[in-house]
């Protein structure tokens, strides 16, 4: 796999296993950032790269989904997940 499996599609963050709420995607982003930091300390370049790539892909998907939802008229983008 060359790219992390996270995308914005129609205002939804999608993963290889289905859609994620914005809150879940943010939480998963934070997890991957913590894992990347731990991998740096362990000097594990492959794990650092994997976790950082996934965190960045999730961050970008959340940003794009938020923008899409605001453009669609949602004043609170997280409310679309309810």
PyMOL Python script that loads the backbone (N, CA, C, O; Angstrom):
from pymol import cmd

cmd.read_pdbstr("""\
ATOM      1  N   UNK A   1       0.849  -1.174   0.000  1.00  0.00           N
ATOM      2  CA  UNK A   1       0.000   0.000   0.000  1.00  0.00           C
ATOM      3  C   UNK A   1       0.894   1.236   0.000  1.00  0.00           C
ATOM      4  O   UNK A   1       1.792   1.362   0.833  1.00  0.00           O
ATOM      5  N   UNK A   2       0.644   2.136  -0.929  1.00  0.00           N
ATOM      6  CA  UNK A   2       1.472   3.327  -1.017  1.00  0.00           C
ATOM      7  C   UNK A   2       0.827   4.548  -0.379  1.00  0.00           C
ATOM      8  O   UNK A   2       1.518   5.521  -0.076  1.00  0.00           O
ATOM      9  N   UNK A   3      -0.471   4.514  -0.171  1.00  0.00           N
ATOM     10  CA  UNK A   3      -1.174   5.649   0.430  1.00  0.00           C
ATOM     11  C   UNK A   3      -2.021   5.161   1.600  1.00  0.00           C
ATOM     12  O   UNK A   3      -2.504   4.029   1.611  1.00  0.00           O
ATOM     13  N   UNK A   4      -2.187   6.039   2.578  1.00  0.00           N
ATOM     14  CA  UNK A   4      -3.060   5.712   3.707  1.00  0.00           C
ATOM     15  C   UNK A   4      -4.499   5.654   3.202  1.00  0.00           C
ATOM     16  O   UNK A   4      -4.876   6.460   2.352  1.00  0.00           O
ATOM     17  N   UNK A   5      -5.296   4.742   3.691  1.00  0.00           N
ATOM     18  CA  UNK A   5      -6.652   4.531   3.160  1.00  0.00           C
ATOM     19  C   UNK A   5      -7.703   5.462   3.754  1.00  0.00           C
ATOM     20  O   UNK A   5      -8.766   5.009   4.178  1.00  0.00           O
ATOM     21  N   UNK A   6      -7.413   6.748   3.787  1.00  0.00           N
ATOM     22  CA  UNK A   6      -8.370   7.713   4.325  1.00  0.00           C
ATOM     23  C   UNK A   6      -8.610   8.795   3.287  1.00  0.00           C
ATOM     24  O   UNK A   6      -7.667   9.329   2.703  1.00  0.00           O
ATOM     25  N   UNK A   7      -9.886   9.115   3.059  1.00  0.00           N
ATOM     26  CA  UNK A   7     -10.250  10.117   2.066  1.00  0.00           C
ATOM     27  C   UNK A   7     -11.508  10.857   2.519  1.00  0.00           C
ATOM     28  O   UNK A   7     -12.259  10.384   3.371  1.00  0.00           O
ATOM     29  N   UNK A   8     -11.711  12.019   1.930  1.00  0.00           N
ATOM     30  CA  UNK A   8     -12.979  12.728   2.048  1.00  0.00           C
ATOM     31  C   UNK A   8     -13.778  12.391   0.794  1.00  0.00           C
ATOM     32  O   UNK A   8     -13.311  12.609  -0.324  1.00  0.00           O
ATOM     33  N   UNK A   9     -14.968  11.865   0.981  1.00  0.00           N
ATOM     34  CA  UNK A   9     -15.863  11.621  -0.140  1.00  0.00           C
ATOM     35  C   UNK A   9     -17.224  12.190   0.243  1.00  0.00           C
ATOM     36  O   UNK A   9     -17.907  11.659   1.119  1.00  0.00           O
ATOM     37  N   UNK A  10     -17.606  13.262  -0.414  1.00  0.00           N
ATOM     38  CA  UNK A  10     -18.914  13.861  -0.165  1.00  0.00           C
ATOM     39  C   UNK A  10     -19.137  14.326   1.252  1.00  0.00           C
ATOM     40  O   UNK A  10     -20.249  14.232   1.772  1.00  0.00           O
ATOM     41  N   UNK A  11     -18.093  14.826   1.884  1.00  0.00           N
ATOM     42  CA  UNK A  11     -18.224  15.333   3.239  1.00  0.00           C
ATOM     43  C   UNK A  11     -18.098  14.261   4.310  1.00  0.00           C
ATOM     44  O   UNK A  11     -18.334  14.533   5.488  1.00  0.00           O
ATOM     45  N   UNK A  12     -17.730  13.047   3.918  1.00  0.00           N
ATOM     46  CA  UNK A  12     -17.521  11.961   4.875  1.00  0.00           C
ATOM     47  C   UNK A  12     -16.055  11.531   4.830  1.00  0.00           C
ATOM     48  O   UNK A  12     -15.455  11.457   3.758  1.00  0.00           O
ATOM     49  N   UNK A  13     -15.498  11.255   5.981  1.00  0.00           N
ATOM     50  CA  UNK A  13     -14.161  10.677   6.041  1.00  0.00           C
ATOM     51  C   UNK A  13     -14.341   9.173   5.873  1.00  0.00           C
ATOM     52  O   UNK A  13     -15.050   8.535   6.652  1.00  0.00           O
ATOM     53  N   UNK A  14     -13.705   8.619   4.871  1.00  0.00           N
ATOM     54  CA  UNK A  14     -13.825   7.191   4.622  1.00  0.00           C
ATOM     55  C   UNK A  14     -12.483   6.514   4.833  1.00  0.00           C
ATOM     56  O   UNK A  14     -11.419   7.103   4.640  1.00  0.00           O
ATOM     57  N   UNK A  15     -12.574   5.268   5.233  1.00  0.00           N
ATOM     58  CA  UNK A  15     -11.402   4.431   5.444  1.00  0.00           C
ATOM     59  C   UNK A  15     -11.625   3.127   4.702  1.00  0.00           C
ATOM     60  O   UNK A  15     -12.682   2.923   4.105  1.00  0.00           O
ATOM     61  N   UNK A  16     -10.653   2.256   4.735  1.00  0.00           N
ATOM     62  CA  UNK A  16     -10.803   0.980   4.044  1.00  0.00           C
ATOM     63  C   UNK A  16     -11.892   0.112   4.663  1.00  0.00           C
ATOM     64  O   UNK A  16     -12.331  -0.857   4.042  1.00  0.00           O
ATOM     65  N   UNK A  17     -12.326   0.435   5.851  1.00  0.00           N
ATOM     66  CA  UNK A  17     -13.368  -0.342   6.526  1.00  0.00           C
ATOM     67  C   UNK A  17     -14.697   0.402   6.636  1.00  0.00           C
ATOM     68  O   UNK A  17     -15.613  -0.081   7.302  1.00  0.00           O
ATOM     69  N   UNK A  18     -14.823   1.560   5.999  1.00  0.00           N
ATOM     70  CA  UNK A  18     -16.085   2.303   6.011  1.00  0.00           C
ATOM     71  C   UNK A  18     -15.918   3.745   6.446  1.00  0.00           C
ATOM     72  O   UNK A  18     -14.801   4.251   6.553  1.00  0.00           O
ATOM     73  N   UNK A  19     -17.038   4.398   6.696  1.00  0.00           N
ATOM     74  CA  UNK A  19     -17.047   5.820   7.066  1.00  0.00           C
ATOM     75  C   UNK A  19     -16.697   6.005   8.537  1.00  0.00           C
ATOM     76  O   UNK A  19     -16.990   5.156   9.379  1.00  0.00           O
ATOM     77  N   UNK A  20     -16.060   7.142   8.820  1.00  0.00           N
ATOM     78  CA  UNK A  20     -15.730   7.547  10.190  1.00  0.00           C
ATOM     79  C   UNK A  20     -16.399   8.888  10.470  1.00  0.00           C
ATOM     80  O   UNK A  20     -16.475   9.738   9.583  1.00  0.00           O
ATOM     81  N   UNK A  21     -16.878   9.080  11.676  1.00  0.00           N
ATOM     82  CA  UNK A  21     -17.357  10.409  12.061  1.00  0.00           C
ATOM     83  C   UNK A  21     -16.141  11.330  12.153  1.00  0.00           C
ATOM     84  O   UNK A  21     -15.008  10.864  12.279  1.00  0.00           O
ATOM     85  N   UNK A  22     -16.382  12.629  12.089  1.00  0.00           N
ATOM     86  CA  UNK A  22     -15.270  13.579  12.221  1.00  0.00           C
ATOM     87  C   UNK A  22     -14.590  13.416  13.579  1.00  0.00           C
ATOM     88  O   UNK A  22     -13.365  13.491  13.674  1.00  0.00           O
ATOM     89  N   UNK A  23     -15.376  13.194  14.624  1.00  0.00           N
ATOM     90  CA  UNK A  23     -14.799  13.022  15.966  1.00  0.00           C
ATOM     91  C   UNK A  23     -13.911  11.781  16.021  1.00  0.00           C
ATOM     92  O   UNK A  23     -12.817  11.822  16.584  1.00  0.00           O
ATOM     93  N   UNK A  24     -14.378  10.685  15.441  1.00  0.00           N
ATOM     94  CA  UNK A  24     -13.575   9.460  15.424  1.00  0.00           C
ATOM     95  C   UNK A  24     -12.311   9.644  14.596  1.00  0.00           C
ATOM     96  O   UNK A  24     -11.243   9.155  14.966  1.00  0.00           O
ATOM     97  N   UNK A  25     -12.431  10.344  13.487  1.00  0.00           N
ATOM     98  CA  UNK A  25     -11.260  10.589  12.634  1.00  0.00           C
ATOM     99  C   UNK A  25     -10.237  11.467  13.360  1.00  0.00           C
ATOM    100  O   UNK A  25      -9.033  11.237  13.246  1.00  0.00           O
ATOM    101  N   UNK A  26     -10.706  12.466  14.103  1.00  0.00           N
ATOM    102  CA  UNK A  26      -9.777  13.301  14.874  1.00  0.00           C
ATOM    103  C   UNK A  26      -9.082  12.479  15.957  1.00  0.00           C
ATOM    104  O   UNK A  26      -7.878  12.615  16.176  1.00  0.00           O
ATOM    105  N   UNK A  27      -9.843  11.635  16.621  1.00  0.00           N
ATOM    106  CA  UNK A  27      -9.287  10.782  17.670  1.00  0.00           C
ATOM    107  C   UNK A  27      -8.243   9.819  17.089  1.00  0.00           C
ATOM    108  O   UNK A  27      -7.191   9.603  17.691  1.00  0.00           O
ATOM    109  N   UNK A  28      -8.531   9.256  15.942  1.00  0.00           N
ATOM    110  CA  UNK A  28      -7.587   8.349  15.293  1.00  0.00           C
ATOM    111  C   UNK A  28      -6.343   9.098  14.820  1.00  0.00           C
ATOM    112  O   UNK A  28      -5.239   8.555  14.859  1.00  0.00           O
ATOM    113  N   UNK A  29      -6.518  10.338  14.375  1.00  0.00           N
ATOM    114  CA  UNK A  29      -5.367  11.165  14.000  1.00  0.00           C
ATOM    115  C   UNK A  29      -4.446  11.359  15.197  1.00  0.00           C
ATOM    116  O   UNK A  29      -3.230  11.206  15.080  1.00  0.00           O
ATOM    117  N   UNK A  30      -5.020  11.695  16.342  1.00  0.00           N
ATOM    118  CA  UNK A  30      -4.219  11.888  17.556  1.00  0.00           C
ATOM    119  C   UNK A  30      -3.495  10.605  17.944  1.00  0.00           C
ATOM    120  O   UNK A  30      -2.341  10.646  18.371  1.00  0.00           O
ATOM    121  N   UNK A  31      -4.174   9.458  17.796  1.00  0.00           N
ATOM    122  CA  UNK A  31      -3.539   8.174  18.088  1.00  0.00           C
ATOM    123  C   UNK A  31      -2.322   7.962  17.195  1.00  0.00           C
ATOM    124  O   UNK A  31      -1.246   7.610  17.679  1.00  0.00           O
ATOM    125  N   UNK A  32      -2.491   8.176  15.899  1.00  0.00           N
ATOM    126  CA  UNK A  32      -1.363   7.974  14.983  1.00  0.00           C
ATOM    127  C   UNK A  32      -0.218   8.939  15.278  1.00  0.00           C
ATOM    128  O   UNK A  32       0.948   8.571  15.133  1.00  0.00           O
ATOM    129  N   UNK A  33      -0.529  10.163  15.688  1.00  0.00           N
ATOM    130  CA  UNK A  33       0.528  11.114  16.054  1.00  0.00           C
ATOM    131  C   UNK A  33       1.298  10.642  17.281  1.00  0.00           C
ATOM    132  O   UNK A  33       2.523  10.749  17.332  1.00  0.00           O
ATOM    133  N   UNK A  34       0.571  10.117  18.273  1.00  0.00           N
ATOM    134  CA  UNK A  34       1.247   9.580  19.460  1.00  0.00           C
ATOM    135  C   UNK A  34       2.129   8.385  19.093  1.00  0.00           C
ATOM    136  O   UNK A  34       3.249   8.256  19.586  1.00  0.00           O
ATOM    137  N   UNK A  35       1.617   7.522  18.231  1.00  0.00           N
ATOM    138  CA  UNK A  35       2.395   6.365  17.798  1.00  0.00           C
ATOM    139  C   UNK A  35       3.635   6.798  17.012  1.00  0.00           C
ATOM    140  O   UNK A  35       4.702   6.205  17.165  1.00  0.00           O
ATOM    141  N   UNK A  36       3.501   7.817  16.181  1.00  0.00           N
ATOM    142  CA  UNK A  36       4.652   8.327  15.430  1.00  0.00           C
ATOM    143  C   UNK A  36       5.707   8.868  16.385  1.00  0.00           C
ATOM    144  O   UNK A  36       6.900   8.625  16.206  1.00  0.00           O
ATOM    145  N   UNK A  37       5.261   9.601  17.396  1.00  0.00           N
ATOM    146  CA  UNK A  37       6.210  10.144  18.372  1.00  0.00           C
ATOM    147  C   UNK A  37       6.927   9.025  19.115  1.00  0.00           C
ATOM    148  O   UNK A  37       8.138   9.094  19.327  1.00  0.00           O
ATOM    149  N   UNK A  38       6.193   8.008  19.505  1.00  0.00           N
ATOM    150  CA  UNK A  38       6.811   6.872  20.182  1.00  0.00           C
ATOM    151  C   UNK A  38       7.784   6.129  19.282  1.00  0.00           C
ATOM    152  O   UNK A  38       8.811   5.635  19.746  1.00  0.00           O
ATOM    153  N   UNK A  39       7.467   6.049  18.007  1.00  0.00           N
ATOM    154  CA  UNK A  39       8.349   5.378  17.054  1.00  0.00           C
ATOM    155  C   UNK A  39       9.633   6.164  16.824  1.00  0.00           C
ATOM    156  O   UNK A  39      10.692   5.581  16.595  1.00  0.00           O
ATOM    157  N   UNK A  40       9.535   7.487  16.885  1.00  0.00           N
ATOM    158  CA  UNK A  40      10.743   8.319  16.769  1.00  0.00           C
ATOM    159  C   UNK A  40      11.667   8.010  17.936  1.00  0.00           C
ATOM    160  O   UNK A  40      12.868   7.805  17.760  1.00  0.00           O
ATOM    161  N   UNK A  41      11.084   7.979  19.139  1.00  0.00           N
ATOM    162  CA  UNK A  41      11.895   7.686  20.330  1.00  0.00           C
ATOM    163  C   UNK A  41      12.527   6.301  20.243  1.00  0.00           C
ATOM    164  O   UNK A  41      13.643   6.097  20.720  1.00  0.00           O
ATOM    165  N   UNK A  42      11.817   5.346  19.633  1.00  0.00           N
ATOM    166  CA  UNK A  42      12.336   3.980  19.493  1.00  0.00           C
ATOM    167  C   UNK A  42      13.258   3.843  18.280  1.00  0.00           C
ATOM    168  O   UNK A  42      13.810   2.771  18.029  1.00  0.00           O
ATOM    169  N   UNK A  43      13.418   4.928  17.537  1.00  0.00           N
ATOM    170  CA  UNK A  43      14.248   4.962  16.327  1.00  0.00           C
ATOM    171  C   UNK A  43      13.781   3.939  15.288  1.00  0.00           C
ATOM    172  O   UNK A  43      14.590   3.282  14.633  1.00  0.00           O
ATOM    173  N   UNK A  44      12.471   3.824  15.157  1.00  0.00           N
ATOM    174  CA  UNK A  44      11.864   2.921  14.169  1.00  0.00           C
ATOM    175  C   UNK A  44      11.331   3.775  13.020  1.00  0.00           C
ATOM    176  O   UNK A  44      10.190   4.236  13.047  1.00  0.00           O
ATOM    177  N   UNK A  45      12.176   3.975  12.015  1.00  0.00           N
ATOM    178  CA  UNK A  45      11.830   4.868  10.912  1.00  0.00           C
ATOM    179  C   UNK A  45      10.604   4.387  10.140  1.00  0.00           C
ATOM    180  O   UNK A  45       9.759   5.201   9.768  1.00  0.00           O
ATOM    181  N   UNK A  46      10.491   3.096   9.893  1.00  0.00           N
ATOM    182  CA  UNK A  46       9.356   2.581   9.124  1.00  0.00           C
ATOM    183  C   UNK A  46       8.038   2.836   9.852  1.00  0.00           C
ATOM    184  O   UNK A  46       7.066   3.269   9.233  1.00  0.00           O
ATOM    185  N   UNK A  47       7.993   2.577  11.142  1.00  0.00           N
ATOM    186  CA  UNK A  47       6.771   2.814  11.912  1.00  0.00           C
ATOM    187  C   UNK A  47       6.467   4.308  12.001  1.00  0.00           C
ATOM    188  O   UNK A  47       5.308   4.716  11.926  1.00  0.00           O
ATOM    189  N   UNK A  48       7.507   5.116  12.160  1.00  0.00           N
ATOM    190  CA  UNK A  48       7.306   6.570  12.203  1.00  0.00           C
ATOM    191  C   UNK A  48       6.693   7.056  10.914  1.00  0.00           C
ATOM    192  O   UNK A  48       5.737   7.831  10.927  1.00  0.00           O
ATOM    193  N   UNK A  49       7.236   6.607   9.803  1.00  0.00           N
ATOM    194  CA  UNK A  49       6.731   7.026   8.491  1.00  0.00           C
ATOM    195  C   UNK A  49       5.283   6.569   8.293  1.00  0.00           C
ATOM    196  O   UNK A  49       4.448   7.346   7.830  1.00  0.00           O
ATOM    197  N   UNK A  50       4.984   5.323   8.637  1.00  0.00           N
ATOM    198  CA  UNK A  50       3.633   4.794   8.487  1.00  0.00           C
ATOM    199  C   UNK A  50       2.633   5.596   9.312  1.00  0.00           C
ATOM    200  O   UNK A  50       1.599   6.022   8.798  1.00  0.00           O
ATOM    201  N   UNK A  51       2.939   5.800  10.576  1.00  0.00           N
ATOM    202  CA  UNK A  51       2.015   6.514  11.468  1.00  0.00           C
ATOM    203  C   UNK A  51       1.861   7.975  11.064  1.00  0.00           C
ATOM    204  O   UNK A  51       0.757   8.518  11.100  1.00  0.00           O
ATOM    205  N   UNK A  52       2.955   8.606  10.683  1.00  0.00           N
ATOM    206  CA  UNK A  52       2.888  10.014  10.263  1.00  0.00           C
ATOM    207  C   UNK A  52       2.086  10.155   8.971  1.00  0.00           C
ATOM    208  O   UNK A  52       1.316  11.104   8.822  1.00  0.00           O
ATOM    209  N   UNK A  53       2.259   9.231   8.045  1.00  0.00           N
ATOM    210  CA  UNK A  53       1.509   9.253   6.785  1.00  0.00           C
ATOM    211  C   UNK A  53       0.020   9.096   7.044  1.00  0.00           C
ATOM    212  O   UNK A  53      -0.795   9.800   6.447  1.00  0.00           O
ATOM    213  N   UNK A  54      -0.335   8.182   7.925  1.00  0.00           N
ATOM    214  CA  UNK A  54      -1.740   7.975   8.255  1.00  0.00           C
ATOM    215  C   UNK A  54      -2.325   9.193   8.967  1.00  0.00           C
ATOM    216  O   UNK A  54      -3.450   9.597   8.676  1.00  0.00           O
ATOM    217  N   UNK A  55      -1.573   9.779   9.894  1.00  0.00           N
ATOM    218  CA  UNK A  55      -2.060  10.967  10.602  1.00  0.00           C
ATOM    219  C   UNK A  55      -2.297  12.116   9.628  1.00  0.00           C
ATOM    220  O   UNK A  55      -3.313  12.806   9.719  1.00  0.00           O
ATOM    221  N   UNK A  56      -1.372  12.324   8.702  1.00  0.00           N
ATOM    222  CA  UNK A  56      -1.524  13.410   7.736  1.00  0.00           C
ATOM    223  C   UNK A  56      -2.713  13.156   6.814  1.00  0.00           C
ATOM    224  O   UNK A  56      -3.476  14.079   6.530  1.00  0.00           O
ATOM    225  N   UNK A  57      -2.884  11.924   6.342  1.00  0.00           N
ATOM    226  CA  UNK A  57      -4.012  11.602   5.472  1.00  0.00           C
ATOM    227  C   UNK A  57      -5.342  11.833   6.197  1.00  0.00           C
ATOM    228  O   UNK A  57      -6.282  12.372   5.614  1.00  0.00           O
ATOM    229  N   UNK A  58      -5.416  11.430   7.448  1.00  0.00           N
ATOM    230  CA  UNK A  58      -6.639  11.667   8.231  1.00  0.00           C
ATOM    231  C   UNK A  58      -6.881  13.149   8.449  1.00  0.00           C
ATOM    232  O   UNK A  58      -8.007  13.624   8.304  1.00  0.00           O
ATOM    233  N   UNK A  59      -5.831  13.883   8.798  1.00  0.00           N
ATOM    234  CA  UNK A  59      -5.962  15.323   9.000  1.00  0.00           C
ATOM    235  C   UNK A  59      -6.514  15.989   7.746  1.00  0.00           C
ATOM    236  O   UNK A  59      -7.434  16.804   7.822  1.00  0.00           O
ATOM    237  N   UNK A  60      -5.952  15.642   6.597  1.00  0.00           N
ATOM    238  CA  UNK A  60      -6.399  16.239   5.341  1.00  0.00           C
ATOM    239  C   UNK A  60      -7.842  15.840   5.011  1.00  0.00           C
ATOM    240  O   UNK A  60      -8.610  16.658   4.504  1.00  0.00           O
ATOM    241  N   UNK A  61      -8.209  14.596   5.294  1.00  0.00           N
ATOM    242  CA  UNK A  61      -9.577  14.152   5.035  1.00  0.00           C
ATOM    243  C   UNK A  61     -10.572  14.882   5.943  1.00  0.00           C
ATOM    244  O   UNK A  61     -11.648  15.274   5.492  1.00  0.00           O
ATOM    245  N   UNK A  62     -10.221  15.064   7.206  1.00  0.00           N
ATOM    246  CA  UNK A  62     -11.097  15.795   8.133  1.00  0.00           C
ATOM    247  C   UNK A  62     -11.243  17.244   7.688  1.00  0.00           C
ATOM    248  O   UNK A  62     -12.349  17.786   7.689  1.00  0.00           O
ATOM    249  N   UNK A  63     -10.142  17.870   7.312  1.00  0.00           N
ATOM    250  CA  UNK A  63     -10.202  19.255   6.837  1.00  0.00           C
ATOM    251  C   UNK A  63     -11.090  19.375   5.608  1.00  0.00           C
ATOM    252  O   UNK A  63     -11.932  20.270   5.533  1.00  0.00           O
ATOM    253  N   UNK A  64     -10.908  18.484   4.653  1.00  0.00           N
ATOM    254  CA  UNK A  64     -11.698  18.528   3.426  1.00  0.00           C
ATOM    255  C   UNK A  64     -13.176  18.236   3.694  1.00  0.00           C
ATOM    256  O   UNK A  64     -14.047  18.881   3.112  1.00  0.00           O
ATOM    257  N   UNK A  65     -13.461  17.279   4.559  1.00  0.00           N
ATOM    258  CA  UNK A  65     -14.856  16.958   4.897  1.00  0.00           C
ATOM    259  C   UNK A  65     -15.520  18.128   5.616  1.00  0.00           C
ATOM    260  O   UNK A  65     -16.683  18.442   5.367  1.00  0.00           O
ATOM    261  N   UNK A  66     -14.772  18.765   6.505  1.00  0.00           N
ATOM    262  CA  UNK A  66     -15.297  19.938   7.213  1.00  0.00           C
ATOM    263  C   UNK A  66     -15.611  21.055   6.225  1.00  0.00           C
ATOM    264  O   UNK A  66     -16.678  21.665   6.298  1.00  0.00           O
ATOM    265  N   UNK A  67     -14.690  21.329   5.304  1.00  0.00           N
ATOM    266  CA  UNK A  67     -14.924  22.362   4.282  1.00  0.00           C
ATOM    267  C   UNK A  67     -16.146  22.026   3.434  1.00  0.00           C
ATOM    268  O   UNK A  67     -16.969  22.896   3.150  1.00  0.00           O
ATOM    269  N   UNK A  68     -16.262  20.758   3.030  1.00  0.00           N
ATOM    270  CA  UNK A  68     -17.382  20.324   2.196  1.00  0.00           C
ATOM    271  C   UNK A  68     -18.692  20.527   2.943  1.00  0.00           C
ATOM    272  O   UNK A  68     -19.659  21.034   2.375  1.00  0.00           O
ATOM    273  N   UNK A  69     -18.729  20.136   4.210  1.00  0.00           N
ATOM    274  CA  UNK A  69     -19.960  20.272   4.993  1.00  0.00           C
ATOM    275  C   UNK A  69     -20.341  21.737   5.193  1.00  0.00           C
ATOM    276  O   UNK A  69     -21.518  22.092   5.124  1.00  0.00           O
ATOM    277  N   UNK A  70     -19.347  22.581   5.441  1.00  0.00           N
ATOM    278  CA  UNK A  70     -19.654  24.014   5.593  1.00  0.00           C
ATOM    279  C   UNK A  70     -20.199  24.578   4.285  1.00  0.00           C
ATOM    280  O   UNK A  70     -21.140  25.372   4.296  1.00  0.00           O
ATOM    281  N   UNK A  71     -19.613  24.172   3.159  1.00  0.00           N
ATOM    282  CA  UNK A  71     -20.093  24.632   1.855  1.00  0.00           C
ATOM    283  C   UNK A  71     -21.511  24.130   1.587  1.00  0.00           C
ATOM    284  O   UNK A  71     -22.275  24.772   0.868  1.00  0.00           O
ATOM    285  N   UNK A  72     -21.858  22.983   2.165  1.00  0.00           N
ATOM    286  CA  UNK A  72     -23.198  22.417   2.002  1.00  0.00           C
ATOM    287  C   UNK A  72     -24.211  23.043   2.957  1.00  0.00           C
ATOM    288  O   UNK A  72     -25.396  22.711   2.912  1.00  0.00           O
ATOM    289  N   UNK A  73     -23.746  23.949   3.825  1.00  0.00           N
ATOM    290  CA  UNK A  73     -24.660  24.678   4.690  1.00  0.00           C
ATOM    291  C   UNK A  73     -24.674  24.262   6.152  1.00  0.00           C
ATOM    292  O   UNK A  73     -25.459  24.803   6.930  1.00  0.00           O
ATOM    293  N   UNK A  74     -23.833  23.320   6.546  1.00  0.00           N
ATOM    294  CA  UNK A  74     -23.782  22.912   7.957  1.00  0.00           C
ATOM    295  C   UNK A  74     -22.988  23.952   8.747  1.00  0.00           C
ATOM    296  O   UNK A  74     -21.812  24.180   8.462  1.00  0.00           O
ATOM    297  N   UNK A  75     -23.615  24.579   9.729  1.00  0.00           N
ATOM    298  CA  UNK A  75     -22.875  25.530  10.577  1.00  0.00           C
ATOM    299  C   UNK A  75     -21.980  24.768  11.557  1.00  0.00           C
ATOM    300  O   UNK A  75     -20.930  25.262  11.966  1.00  0.00           O
ATOM    301  N   UNK A  76     -22.409  23.559  11.925  1.00  0.00           N
ATOM    302  CA  UNK A  76     -21.606  22.685  12.785  1.00  0.00           C
ATOM    303  C   UNK A  76     -21.343  21.404  12.005  1.00  0.00           C
ATOM    304  O   UNK A  76     -22.210  20.531  11.945  1.00  0.00           O
ATOM    305  N   UNK A  77     -20.157  21.277  11.404  1.00  0.00           N
ATOM    306  CA  UNK A  77     -19.872  20.113  10.571  1.00  0.00           C
ATOM    307  C   UNK A  77     -20.029  18.777  11.300  1.00  0.00           C
ATOM    308  O   UNK A  77     -20.383  17.777  10.676  1.00  0.00           O
ATOM    309  N   UNK A  78     -19.774  18.746  12.607  1.00  0.00           N
ATOM    310  CA  UNK A  78     -19.927  17.502  13.362  1.00  0.00           C
ATOM    311  C   UNK A  78     -21.384  17.068  13.480  1.00  0.00           C
ATOM    312  O   UNK A  78     -21.662  15.885  13.677  1.00  0.00           O
ATOM    313  N   UNK A  79     -22.308  18.001  13.364  1.00  0.00           N
ATOM    314  CA  UNK A  79     -23.724  17.679  13.478  1.00  0.00           C
ATOM    315  C   UNK A  79     -24.192  16.765  12.346  1.00  0.00           C
ATOM    316  O   UNK A  79     -25.191  16.060  12.495  1.00  0.00           O
ATOM    317  N   UNK A  80     -23.491  16.770  11.237  1.00  0.00           N
ATOM    318  CA  UNK A  80     -23.863  15.898  10.114  1.00  0.00           C
ATOM    319  C   UNK A  80     -23.677  14.424  10.453  1.00  0.00           C
ATOM    320  O   UNK A  80     -24.252  13.558   9.794  1.00  0.00           O
ATOM    321  N   UNK A  81     -22.882  14.136  11.470  1.00  0.00           N
ATOM    322  CA  UNK A  81     -22.641  12.743  11.868  1.00  0.00           C
ATOM    323  C   UNK A  81     -23.714  12.204  12.790  1.00  0.00           C
ATOM    324  O   UNK A  81     -23.771  11.000  13.041  1.00  0.00           O
ATOM    325  N   UNK A  82     -24.565  13.079  13.296  1.00  0.00           N
ATOM    326  CA  UNK A  82     -25.601  12.654  14.256  1.00  0.00           C
ATOM    327  C   UNK A  82     -26.693  11.848  13.599  1.00  0.00           C
ATOM    328  O   UNK A  82     -27.633  11.420  14.270  1.00  0.00           O
TER     329      UNK A  82
END
""", "prot")
cmd.dss("prot")
cmd.show_as("cartoon", "prot")
cmd.util.cbc("prot")
cmd.orient("prot")
